């Protein structure tokens, strides 16, 4: 496993996500529309857009946390091993998602439960 390359990928993704966080923080605020000047459908569209933006923010924060955990695991020497069964995670799987924490078998079992 090429740890330096995967660490670099994690850091690049982390920087990208932090840049998006900086540019999009204000957009997730409360929707306030004047019902007298804006129709109900416009308000519903605004609320739906806000909900979608809030979900994107939640997912971004979750991914940032996963990246932080992966970087800690690189430092501790635990990176590349499944957190459940301690088997080695396939290098191709790590290349696709360097923040992955479980091998394919354990990930499948977790999805089933």
Secondary structure as GFF3:
##gff-version 3
##sequence-region A 1 113
A	DSSP	alpha_helix	3	24	.	.	.	ID=ss1
A	DSSP	three_ten_helix	26	28	.	.	.	ID=ss2
A	DSSP	alpha_helix	40	76	.	.	.	ID=ss3
A	DSSP	alpha_helix	91	96	.	.	.	ID=ss4
A	DSSP	alpha_helix	104	112	.	.	.	ID=ss5
###
